[in-house]
Amino acid sequence: SIRRPKLADGCYHVFIDAGSHIGMHVRFLLEPSLYPSAWIARKFFTAHLGPEVIRDNRDFCIFGFEPNPMHAKRHNEMSRAYSAMGWRYHYIPAGVGDKNDTLTFYDNGDELGFSAIPKKICRENECPHQQVPVYRLSDWIEQEVLGRKIPSQAFGGKGYVSGPKVVMKIDIEMLEWLVIPDLMTSGVLCRIDGVMGEFHLQQQWFLYPVTFQDSGGNGRSWTLHNYTEAEGLMNQMLGMIERNYHCNTKLEMRDDESHADDGMPWPQPQR
């Protein structure tokens, strides 16, 4: 059979930024010296992709999923600026979930911007909202990243042998409760080398109780009633991954929200 090309063909390393917001983790990877306070992300990237001083940005393909249309202009600017540098950043204006679907994003009127989980006031009254496409993340990674054609040699990392890697950041505003179990049960999670990110527990206490629909379309649902219940489920899931002898995925379930407002100029190609 004819092999279908993958978006990640030709990429030595892959970084999947699921819930990219304004793309700061992309900049932490490609331009780390500009962000001295981003030590969580920089430590994560160094552990998996090698020391900053010997990395070469031509080795990376970065896929940024960001469904919020408020950030589209910035991501398009970033894509153009990095393309001029010879760096591969792919902006995907979509959300991620445990099934292919569309998702309603609600403007909660706070610093979080749009969220898939409406505040109580939005449940009681009409709030601004819009539909965005959603990809089942496990399928997308399987189809576009895993089994990619990998260059025989990296541009960077001379003297540092790490091999090709796939790493991911996940910050998807409560949908991690659907996506991470789906990544686990599909087997995709354990084929990713490292994951950093965030479970939204106490930060969004005002959203509880949160009810999720089963992805099978059977009409069933389940509910996280409070912080304590959510914390218990998180610990169970992380424990299952960490105790699995066959799963070598390294988890760093902390997000790096330093430099929330960027303010740094785009890089300029050397003439």
Backbone as CSV, one residue per row, in Angstrom:
resi,resn,N_x,N_y,N_z,CA_x,CA_y,CA_z,C_x,C_y,C_z
1,SER,0.835,-1.192,0.000,0.000,0.000,0.000,0.873,1.246,0.000
2,ILE,0.339,2.325,-0.506,1.075,3.582,-0.580,1.045,4.262,0.781
3,ARG,2.218,4.637,1.242,2.321,5.298,2.545,1.842,6.739,2.427
4,ARG,0.972,7.140,3.356,0.512,8.524,3.385,1.566,9.394,4.059
5,PRO,1.951,10.502,3.436,2.931,11.388,4.082,2.407,11.902,5.427
6,LYS,3.340,12.129,6.355,2.999,12.664,7.667,3.530,14.093,7.790
7,LEU,2.839,14.907,8.561,3.286,16.282,8.770,4.670,16.326,9.400
8,ALA,5.007,15.313,10.191,6.292,15.314,10.895,7.393,14.599,10.129
9,ASP,7.137,14.178,8.892,8.207,13.577,8.091,9.361,14.571,7.944
10,GLY,10.579,14.077,8.124,11.756,14.931,7.995,12.125,15.677,9.260
11,CYS,11.396,15.438,10.342,11.653,16.122,11.614,12.446,15.203,12.534
12,TYR,13.588,15.675,12.991,14.373,14.857,13.923,13.678,14.817,15.291
13,HIS,13.396,15.985,15.849,12.644,16.075,17.097,11.278,16.694,16.813
14,VAL,10.288,16.341,17.639,8.949,16.918,17.531,8.523,17.431,18.898
15,PHE,8.009,18.661,18.900,7.382,19.223,20.097,5.928,19.544,19.769
16,ILE,5.007,18.935,20.525,3.576,19.184,20.367,3.135,20.099,21.498
17,ASP,2.669,21.276,21.145,2.231,22.260,22.128,0.708,22.288,22.124
18,ALA,0.108,21.483,22.969,-1.350,21.340,23.015,-1.920,22.331,24.016
19,GLY,-2.579,23.344,23.494,-3.021,24.459,24.309,-1.926,25.501,24.366
20,SER,-1.564,26.023,23.189,-0.375,26.863,23.062,-0.555,28.262,23.633
21,HIS,-1.807,28.726,23.739,-2.098,30.091,24.197,-1.382,31.084,23.258
22,ILE,-0.416,31.849,23.753,0.286,32.785,22.862,1.632,32.227,22.406
23,GLY,1.860,30.931,22.635,3.047,30.281,22.084,4.325,30.474,22.869
24,MET,4.221,30.747,24.169,5.436,31.008,24.929,6.351,29.793,25.024
25,HIS,5.780,28.589,25.126,6.655,27.416,25.232,7.422,27.172,23.932
26,VAL,6.860,27.584,22.824,7.586,27.512,21.562,8.817,28.412,21.636
27,ARG,8.625,29.611,22.157,9.755,30.538,22.292,10.752,30.050,23.347
28,PHE,10.252,29.423,24.430,11.170,28.885,25.445,12.097,27.835,24.831
29,LEU,11.586,27.063,23.869,12.400,26.040,23.216,13.377,26.654,22.215
30,LEU,12.876,27.530,21.351,13.692,28.026,20.248,14.580,29.208,20.626
31,GLU,14.157,29.995,21.610,14.916,31.188,21.998,15.062,31.254,23.520
32,PRO,15.640,30.227,24.124,15.627,30.140,25.591,16.378,31.277,26.281
33,SER,17.397,31.818,25.668,18.188,32.854,26.341,17.391,34.125,26.592
34,LEU,16.285,34.303,25.871,15.447,35.484,26.075,14.579,35.375,27.315
35,TYR,14.483,34.172,27.881,13.512,33.923,28.945,14.191,33.250,30.138
36,PRO,14.988,34.001,30.880,15.738,33.390,31.994,14.859,32.847,33.109
37,SER,13.629,33.345,33.242,12.768,32.886,34.330,12.018,31.598,34.001
38,ALA,12.090,31.158,32.753,11.320,29.979,32.321,12.081,28.691,32.644
39,TRP,12.462,28.544,33.895,13.359,27.434,34.240,12.662,26.084,34.185
40,ILE,11.347,26.027,34.433,10.646,24.731,34.384,10.667,24.185,32.966
41,ALA,10.273,25.009,32.005,10.251,24.562,30.612,11.652,24.313,30.087
42,ARG,12.581,25.188,30.403,13.952,25.024,29.893,14.597,23.750,30.437
43,LYS,14.343,23.449,31.706,14.865,22.209,32.288,14.254,20.990,31.602
44,PHE,12.951,21.056,31.316,12.265,19.954,30.633,12.858,19.734,29.241
45,PHE,13.019,20.795,28.475,13.559,20.658,27.123,15.011,20.172,27.155
46,THR,15.793,20.657,28.084,17.186,20.217,28.184,17.272,18.733,28.515
47,ALA,16.403,18.269,29.413,16.434,16.861,29.818,16.155,15.934,28.647
48,HIS,15.304,16.355,27.725,14.904,15.477,26.625,15.635,15.762,25.319
49,LEU,15.985,17.025,25.083,16.489,17.419,23.764,17.938,17.873,23.786
50,GLY,18.552,17.870,24.965,19.960,18.202,25.047,20.204,19.635,25.492
51,PRO,21.452,19.937,25.837,21.811,21.280,26.319,21.523,22.354,25.272
52,GLU,21.106,23.513,25.749,20.733,24.596,24.848,21.875,25.018,23.932
53,VAL,23.108,25.000,24.448,24.232,25.549,23.685,24.595,24.697,22.472
54,ILE,24.163,23.441,22.441,24.524,22.601,21.299,23.317,22.149,20.485
55,ARG,22.109,22.621,20.864,20.930,22.310,20.059,20.929,23.160,18.799
56,ASP,20.241,22.650,17.788,20.083,23.381,16.531,18.594,23.411,16.210
57,ASN,18.034,24.594,16.066,16.585,24.726,15.878,16.083,24.102,14.587
58,ARG,16.974,23.821,13.664,16.553,23.152,12.429,16.136,21.704,12.685
59,ASP,16.477,21.165,13.847,16.117,19.783,14.171,14.676,19.634,14.652
60,PHE,14.013,20.756,14.956,12.700,20.692,15.588,11.571,20.936,14.599
61,CYS,10.512,20.173,14.753,9.213,20.525,14.185,8.274,20.735,15.363
62,ILE,7.616,21.871,15.363,6.742,22.232,16.471,5.331,22.400,15.935
63,PHE,4.387,21.769,16.616,2.983,21.845,16.222,2.210,22.465,17.386
64,GLY,1.672,23.650,17.138,0.975,24.382,18.180,-0.526,24.368,17.976
65,PHE,-1.241,23.677,18.865,-2.707,23.655,18.829,-3.233,24.796,19.701
66,GLU,-3.960,25.711,19.102,-4.559,26.802,19.866,-5.902,27.170,19.256
67,PRO,-6.996,26.830,19.946,-8.317,27.058,19.371,-8.839,28.481,19.524
68,ASN,-8.229,29.268,20.400,-8.751,30.605,20.678,-8.421,31.546,19.523
69,PRO,-9.435,32.020,18.790,-9.161,32.897,17.646,-8.543,34.225,18.042
70,MET,-8.621,34.586,19.312,-7.978,35.820,19.763,-6.465,35.778,19.550
71,HIS,-5.895,34.566,19.497,-4.445,34.430,19.386,-3.976,34.110,17.960
72,ALA,-4.893,34.047,17.009,-4.530,33.629,15.649,-3.515,34.574,15.010
73,LYS,-3.706,35.870,15.171,-2.807,36.842,14.550,-1.379,36.642,15.039
74,ARG,-1.214,36.462,16.340,0.135,36.267,16.885,0.762,34.970,16.368
75,HIS,-0.011,33.895,16.325,0.559,32.627,15.868,0.952,32.696,14.397
76,ASN,0.181,33.381,13.594,0.554,33.543,12.190,1.819,34.384,12.056
77,GLU,1.951,35.423,12.873,3.177,36.221,12.870,4.376,35.376,13.284
78,MET,4.198,34.563,14.308,5.281,33.719,14.791,5.687,32.703,13.729
79,SER,4.702,32.136,13.049,4.987,31.167,12.000,5.814,31.803,10.884
80,ARG,5.445,33.020,10.482,6.197,33.702,9.417,7.607,34.061,9.870
81,ALA,7.740,34.560,11.098,9.055,34.950,11.602,9.987,33.749,11.715
82,TYR,9.470,32.633,12.209,10.309,31.454,12.359,10.625,30.809,11.012
83,SER,9.683,30.861,10.087,9.952,30.334,8.750,11.105,31.092,8.099
84,ALA,11.154,32.410,8.300,12.251,33.210,7.749,13.592,32.824,8.358
85,MET,13.572,32.263,9.579,14.797,31.797,10.235,15.163,30.382,9.810
86,GLY,14.278,29.711,9.072,14.506,28.319,8.714,14.044,27.349,9.774
87,TRP,13.170,27.835,10.704,12.648,27.000,11.778,11.222,26.587,11.441
88,ARG,10.834,25.377,11.831,9.547,24.814,11.425,8.540,24.863,12.566
89,TYR,7.678,25.875,12.498,6.579,25.999,13.445,5.266,25.933,12.676
90,HIS,4.397,25.012,13.080,3.109,24.801,12.413,1.989,25.171,13.376
91,TYR,1.268,26.221,13.059,0.125,26.655,13.856,-1.124,25.904,13.413
92,ILE,-1.799,25.262,14.364,-3.015,24.506,14.074,-4.155,25.153,14.858
93,PRO,-5.037,25.897,14.182,-6.117,26.606,14.881,-7.267,25.675,15.250
94,ALA,-7.000,24.815,16.203,-7.974,23.809,16.620,-7.697,23.417,18.055
95,GLY,-8.703,22.816,18.679,-8.526,22.257,20.002,-8.189,20.787,19.924
96,VAL,-7.917,20.189,21.073,-7.678,18.745,21.146,-8.666,18.142,22.138
97,GLY,-9.015,16.888,21.895,-9.958,16.205,22.758,-9.776,14.707,22.667
98,ASP,-10.785,13.973,23.118,-10.735,12.514,23.049,-11.565,11.983,21.889
99,LYS,-12.032,12.875,21.010,-12.733,12.490,19.790,-12.706,13.673,18.836
100,ASN,-12.873,13.394,17.541,-13.006,14.459,16.564,-14.382,15.085,16.711
101,ASP,-14.407,16.388,16.796,-15.668,17.025,17.144,-15.533,18.520,16.889
102,THR,-16.539,19.240,17.278,-16.426,20.680,17.426,-16.687,20.993,18.889
103,LEU,-16.205,22.129,19.304,-16.285,22.488,20.711,-16.750,23.929,20.825
104,THR,-17.641,24.165,21.755,-18.076,25.526,22.017,-17.152,26.161,23.046
105,PHE,-16.560,27.290,22.672,-15.734,28.043,23.607,-16.526,29.247,24.102
106,TYR,-16.526,29.414,25.432,-17.280,30.493,26.057,-16.329,31.589,26.531
107,ASP,-16.717,32.811,26.312,-15.952,33.947,26.831,-16.395,34.173,28.270
108,ASN,-15.563,33.713,29.224,-15.917,33.816,30.634,-15.673,35.208,31.209
109,GLY,-15.115,36.089,30.387,-14.932,37.460,30.827,-13.859,37.634,31.875
110,ASP,-12.826,36.758,31.883,-11.738,36.898,32.842,-10.414,36.727,32.123
111,GLU,-9.323,36.616,32.909,-7.990,36.560,32.304,-7.756,35.275,31.525
112,LEU,-8.589,34.258,31.733,-8.428,33.014,30.987,-8.922,33.137,29.553
113,GLY,-9.689,34.188,29.270,-10.239,34.328,27.928,-11.320,33.295,27.688
114,PHE,-11.261,32.656,26.525,-12.250,31.638,26.194,-11.916,30.326,26.897
115,SER,-12.938,29.628,27.332,-12.767,28.325,27.968,-13.872,27.400,27.511
116,ALA,-13.550,26.100,27.459,-14.564,25.116,27.080,-15.546,24.862,28.213
117,ILE,-15.195,25.296,29.411,-16.068,25.104,30.571,-16.620,26.468,30.974
118,PRO,-17.916,26.686,30.820,-18.465,27.997,31.157,-18.579,28.199,32.662
119,LYS,-18.359,29.456,33.094,-18.643,29.804,34.470,-20.149,29.678,34.735
120,LYS,-20.488,29.692,36.014,-21.898,29.562,36.383,-22.738,30.650,35.735
121,ILE,-22.203,31.865,35.663,-22.978,32.965,35.082,-23.281,32.710,33.608
122,CYS,-22.365,31.990,32.923,-22.597,31.668,31.510,-23.603,30.532,31.367
123,ARG,-23.671,29.674,32.376,-24.658,28.600,32.323,-26.065,29.136,32.570
124,GLU,-26.143,30.232,33.308,-27.441,30.803,33.620,-27.883,31.849,32.594
125,ASN,-26.917,32.516,31.980,-27.210,33.559,30.993,-26.370,33.315,29.752
126,GLU,-26.779,33.870,28.657,-26.046,33.709,27.399,-24.729,34.489,27.459
127,CYS,-23.628,33.807,27.167,-22.324,34.449,27.071,-21.825,34.330,25.636
128,PRO,-20.955,35.253,25.195,-20.384,35.115,23.850,-19.702,33.762,23.695
129,HIS,-19.916,33.104,22.580,-19.323,31.791,22.367,-19.161,31.542,20.875
130,GLN,-18.320,30.574,20.544,-18.141,30.177,19.149,-17.670,28.740,19.062
131,GLN,-17.911,28.144,17.901,-17.545,26.754,17.659,-16.146,26.680,17.049
132,VAL,-15.340,25.735,17.515,-14.013,25.509,16.952,-13.845,24.022,16.673
133,PRO,-13.022,23.647,15.678,-12.775,22.228,15.430,-11.918,21.618,16.520
134,VAL,-12.124,20.341,16.754,-11.361,19.591,17.755,-10.863,18.302,17.112
135,TYR,-9.577,18.003,17.329,-9.005,16.748,16.854,-8.821,15.795,18.035
136,ARG,-9.103,14.543,17.796,-8.736,13.541,18.805,-7.212,13.465,18.820
137,LEU,-6.600,13.888,19.912,-5.149,14.055,19.956,-4.422,12.741,19.733
138,SER,-4.916,11.656,20.309,-4.235,10.364,20.139,-4.205,9.947,18.672
139,ASP,-5.301,10.160,17.947,-5.331,9.839,16.512,-4.380,10.733,15.739
140,TRP,-4.391,12.020,16.053,-3.542,12.964,15.316,-2.066,12.613,15.480
141,ILE,-1.643,12.309,16.712,-0.239,11.946,16.944,0.113,10.669,16.190
142,GLU,-0.792,9.693,16.224,-0.566,8.436,15.516,-0.434,8.676,14.016
143,GLN,-1.287,9.505,13.464,-1.329,9.714,12.017,-0.235,10.634,11.506
144,GLU,0.154,11.641,12.307,1.034,12.687,11.792,2.444,12.686,12.382
145,VAL,2.679,11.970,13.477,3.983,12.045,14.141,4.647,10.681,14.278
146,LEU,3.972,9.733,14.898,4.581,8.423,15.142,4.824,7.717,13.816
147,GLY,5.997,7.109,13.699,6.350,6.454,12.446,6.797,7.421,11.371
148,ARG,7.138,8.655,11.753,7.602,9.651,10.788,8.940,9.252,10.179
149,LYS,9.272,9.800,9.037,10.594,9.619,8.438,11.568,10.529,9.165
150,ILE,12.569,9.932,9.798,13.503,10.680,10.638,14.827,10.838,9.898
151,PRO,15.378,12.049,9.848,16.699,12.230,9.218,17.739,11.337,9.875
152,SER,18.688,10.894,9.098,19.708,9.980,9.627,20.633,10.667,10.608
153,GLN,20.719,11.985,10.526,21.631,12.714,11.404,21.007,14.054,11.780
154,ALA,21.225,14.458,13.023,20.729,15.750,13.488,21.720,16.849,13.123
155,PHE,21.210,18.069,13.019,22.088,19.223,12.795,22.900,19.538,14.046
156,GLY,22.248,19.445,15.210,22.895,19.819,16.460,23.206,18.614,17.325
157,GLY,23.643,18.907,18.554,23.866,17.858,19.538,25.144,17.085,19.353
158,LYS,26.125,17.674,18.681,27.392,16.960,18.503,28.000,16.623,19.861
159,GLY,28.295,15.364,20.049,28.849,14.922,21.320,27.799,14.649,22.381
160,TYR,26.536,14.881,22.024,25.455,14.603,22.967,24.493,13.653,22.288
161,VAL,24.494,12.412,22.711,23.694,11.392,22.040,22.372,11.230,22.795
162,SER,21.290,11.650,22.159,19.984,11.489,22.793,19.008,10.760,21.891
163,GLY,19.231,10.809,20.581,18.312,10.188,19.643,17.100,11.067,19.419
164,PRO,16.313,10.759,18.384,15.124,11.555,18.080,14.076,11.424,19.179
165,LYS,13.409,12.526,19.481,12.458,12.552,20.585,11.142,13.192,20.151
166,VAL,10.086,12.781,20.855,8.783,13.439,20.760,8.416,13.887,22.163
167,VAL,8.212,15.191,22.336,7.825,15.721,23.636,6.572,16.573,23.466
168,MET,5.865,16.774,24.572,4.588,17.473,24.488,4.346,18.296,25.737
169,LYS,3.750,19.461,25.542,3.189,20.241,26.647,1.678,20.226,26.490
170,ILE,0.963,20.036,27.595,-0.492,19.989,27.532,-1.077,20.921,28.582
171,ASP,-1.838,21.898,28.109,-2.497,22.869,28.987,-3.813,23.237,28.312
172,ILE,-4.844,22.434,28.548,-6.055,22.520,27.726,-7.316,22.756,28.555
173,GLU,-7.142,23.481,29.666,-8.276,24.051,30.399,-9.370,23.031,30.730
174,MET,-9.013,22.048,31.514,-9.916,21.017,32.050,-10.138,19.820,31.116
175,LEU,-9.844,19.960,29.825,-10.046,18.826,28.926,-8.968,17.762,29.085
176,GLU,-7.939,18.046,29.905,-6.949,17.010,30.217,-7.602,15.804,30.885
177,TRP,-8.734,16.024,31.532,-9.421,14.909,32.190,-10.000,13.916,31.182
178,LEU,-10.148,14.346,29.935,-10.583,13.451,28.863,-9.412,12.985,28.007
179,VAL,-8.490,13.893,27.729,-7.434,13.611,26.758,-6.377,12.661,27.324
180,ILE,-5.954,12.873,28.554,-4.890,12.019,29.098,-5.342,10.565,29.250
181,PRO,-6.546,10.277,29.758,-6.985,8.873,29.759,-7.056,8.278,28.355
182,ASP,-7.456,9.077,27.353,-7.516,8.566,25.990,-6.127,8.298,25.443
183,LEU,-5.167,9.159,25.759,-3.782,8.903,25.359,-3.254,7.631,26.016
184,MET,-3.655,7.383,27.245,-3.221,6.178,27.959,-3.810,4.926,27.324
185,THR,-5.126,4.899,27.153,-5.781,3.678,26.690,-5.488,3.379,25.225
186,SER,-5.166,4.415,24.440,-4.826,4.201,23.031,-3.402,3.675,22.862
187,GLY,-2.589,3.800,23.915,-1.189,3.391,23.837,-0.266,4.470,23.309
188,VAL,-0.814,5.604,22.904,0.003,6.671,22.318,0.872,7.347,23.378
189,LEU,0.344,7.523,24.578,1.094,8.250,25.600,2.468,7.644,25.838
190,CYS,2.535,6.337,25.890,3.794,5.669,26.208,4.754,5.611,25.021
191,ARG,4.358,6.207,23.905,5.262,6.337,22.759,5.768,7.768,22.618
192,ILE,5.445,8.586,23.616,5.956,9.948,23.717,7.026,9.960,24.798
193,ASP,8.123,10.661,24.542,9.252,10.596,25.461,9.039,11.407,26.729
194,GLY,8.398,12.559,26.612,8.201,13.398,27.785,6.973,14.271,27.642
195,VAL,6.279,14.466,28.760,5.089,15.311,28.787,5.191,16.252,29.978
196,MET,5.021,17.543,29.695,4.867,18.505,30.775,3.499,19.156,30.638
197,GLY,2.971,19.671,31.732,1.665,20.283,31.597,0.990,20.505,32.922
198,GLU,-0.312,20.526,32.872,-1.055,20.993,34.028,-2.406,20.295,34.127
199,PHE,-2.697,19.794,35.320,-4.063,19.445,35.671,-4.670,20.671,36.349
200,HIS,-5.842,21.063,35.892,-6.493,22.228,36.474,-7.322,21.765,37.677
201,LEU,-6.786,22.002,38.845,-7.427,21.555,40.070,-7.965,22.756,40.843
202,GLN,-7.099,23.302,41.688,-7.512,24.383,42.565,-7.679,25.701,41.812
203,GLN,-6.874,25.879,40.716,-6.912,27.158,40.026,-8.308,27.485,39.510
204,GLN,-9.060,26.463,39.135,-10.383,26.700,38.576,-11.463,26.059,39.455
205,TRP,-11.335,26.285,40.755,-12.273,25.721,41.718,-13.706,26.158,41.439
206,PHE,-13.849,27.357,40.840,-15.192,27.906,40.629,-15.978,27.134,39.572
207,LEU,-15.304,26.242,38.830,-15.988,25.492,37.776,-16.671,24.225,38.306
208,TYR,-16.271,23.765,39.503,-16.872,22.535,40.031,-18.331,22.769,40.417
209,PRO,-19.193,21.749,40.253,-18.907,20.432,39.659,-18.809,20.515,38.144
210,VAL,-17.918,19.688,37.564,-17.716,19.641,36.118,-18.175,18.278,35.615
211,THR,-19.067,18.275,34.639,-19.598,17.038,34.085,-19.070,16.838,32.675
212,PHE,-18.547,15.648,32.396,-17.998,15.297,31.094,-18.870,14.222,30.454
213,GLN,-19.054,14.336,29.149,-19.788,13.327,28.395,-18.829,12.253,27.905
214,ASP,-19.229,10.979,27.977,-18.418,9.904,27.410,-18.251,10.122,25.913
215,SER,-17.072,9.792,25.398,-16.786,10.052,23.987,-17.504,9.087,23.053
216,GLY,-18.057,7.987,23.572,-18.688,7.000,22.709,-20.062,7.368,22.205
217,GLY,-20.584,8.526,22.626,-21.901,8.940,22.176,-23.029,8.107,22.745
218,ASN,-22.780,7.503,23.924,-23.794,6.620,24.528,-24.695,7.371,25.500
219,GLY,-24.491,8.674,25.625,-25.330,9.460,26.510,-24.912,9.426,27.964
220,ARG,-23.903,8.640,28.308,-23.450,8.570,29.692,-22.524,9.740,29.999
221,SER,-22.414,10.072,31.257,-21.547,11.162,31.679,-20.946,10.840,33.037
222,TRP,-19.928,11.600,33.416,-19.341,11.459,34.741,-18.963,12.849,35.244
223,THR,-18.835,12.975,36.552,-18.705,14.298,37.160,-17.548,14.336,38.154
224,LEU,-16.753,15.407,38.066,-15.810,15.756,39.120,-16.506,16.779,40.011
225,HIS,-16.737,16.411,41.256,-17.562,17.258,42.115,-16.775,18.349,42.819
226,ASN,-15.475,18.101,43.091,-14.712,19.084,43.858,-13.219,18.841,43.686
227,TYR,-12.424,19.715,44.285,-10.962,19.646,44.188,-10.423,18.322,44.713
228,THR,-10.924,17.868,45.856,-10.412,16.642,46.467,-10.617,15.443,45.539
229,GLU,-11.777,15.363,44.936,-12.071,14.276,44.011,-11.158,14.346,42.784
230,ALA,-10.953,15.561,42.274,-10.094,15.734,41.104,-8.649,15.365,41.428
231,GLU,-8.158,15.772,42.587,-6.788,15.453,42.973,-6.593,13.952,43.090
232,GLY,-7.577,13.256,43.647,-7.480,11.807,43.764,-7.408,11.123,42.406
233,LEU,-8.230,11.583,41.457,-8.206,10.998,40.121,-6.882,11.276,39.429
234,MET,-6.374,12.495,39.569,-5.080,12.834,38.985,-3.982,11.909,39.512
235,ASN,-3.919,11.713,40.816,-2.880,10.874,41.406,-2.999,9.432,40.945
236,GLN,-4.224,8.940,40.774,-4.414,7.583,40.271,-3.884,7.445,38.843
237,MET,-4.213,8.408,37.992,-3.759,8.330,36.602,-2.241,8.419,36.501
238,LEU,-1.642,9.378,37.189,-0.193,9.530,37.130,0.509,8.309,37.718
239,GLY,-0.061,7.750,38.772,0.532,6.551,39.367,0.504,5.362,38.424
240,MET,-0.576,5.210,37.667,-0.671,4.113,36.697,0.424,4.224,35.642
241,ILE,0.695,5.456,35.193,1.728,5.654,34.176,3.108,5.383,34.758
242,GLU,3.379,5.957,35.922,4.712,5.846,36.506,5.047,4.427,36.944
243,ARG,4.038,3.622,37.282,4.288,2.241,37.728,4.286,1.233,36.582
244,ASN,3.985,1.709,35.362,3.940,0.802,34.218,5.356,0.536,33.721
245,TYR,5.813,-0.686,33.887,7.181,-1.052,33.515,7.436,-0.833,32.023
246,HIS,6.396,-0.937,31.206,6.557,-0.840,29.761,6.413,0.595,29.247
247,CYS,6.187,1.529,30.133,5.979,2.923,29.727,7.133,3.767,30.247
248,ASN,7.943,4.284,29.329,9.116,5.066,29.721,8.887,6.570,29.627
249,THR,7.648,6.973,29.425,7.328,8.386,29.313,7.630,9.108,30.629
250,LYS,8.381,10.196,30.531,8.710,10.989,31.712,7.695,12.132,31.845
251,LEU,7.101,12.245,33.022,6.060,13.236,33.270,6.592,14.372,34.126
252,GLU,6.290,15.580,33.733,6.597,16.780,34.506,5.325,17.608,34.542
253,MET,4.427,17.234,35.458,3.100,17.838,35.451,3.099,19.163,36.201
254,ARG,3.916,20.061,35.652,3.926,21.460,36.070,4.017,22.297,34.803
255,ASP,3.208,23.341,34.746,3.281,24.236,33.608,4.218,25.385,33.953
256,ASP,4.777,26.006,32.930,5.653,27.159,33.121,4.924,28.388,32.611
257,GLU,4.377,29.160,33.528,3.607,30.331,33.140,4.365,31.625,33.410
258,SER,5.696,31.512,33.464,6.514,32.715,33.520,6.420,33.420,32.169
259,HIS,6.712,34.684,32.174,6.659,35.479,30.938,5.289,35.359,30.265
260,ALA,4.224,35.494,31.050,2.876,35.367,30.485,2.615,36.402,29.405
261,ASP,3.177,37.590,29.587,3.132,38.616,28.549,4.514,38.671,27.926
262,ASP,4.586,38.455,26.631,5.879,38.236,25.994,6.705,39.524,25.921
263,GLY,6.395,40.378,24.995,7.113,41.638,24.889,8.442,41.577,24.165
264,MET,8.881,40.389,23.756,10.155,40.261,23.050,9.917,40.302,21.540
265,PRO,10.830,40.945,20.801,10.658,41.013,19.339,10.902,39.661,18.692
266,TRP,10.392,39.505,17.477,10.658,38.294,16.712,12.104,38.283,16.245
267,PRO,12.689,37.120,16.084,14.077,37.053,15.590,14.153,37.529,14.139
268,GLN,15.337,38.015,13.794,15.589,38.490,12.435,16.694,37.652,11.797
269,PRO,16.501,37.189,10.562,17.557,36.410,9.898,18.823,37.251,9.730
270,GLN,19.969,36.618,9.909,21.230,37.309,9.673,21.442,37.494,8.186
271,ARG,21.874,38.672,7.806,22.093,38.958,6.377,23.499,38.546,5.973
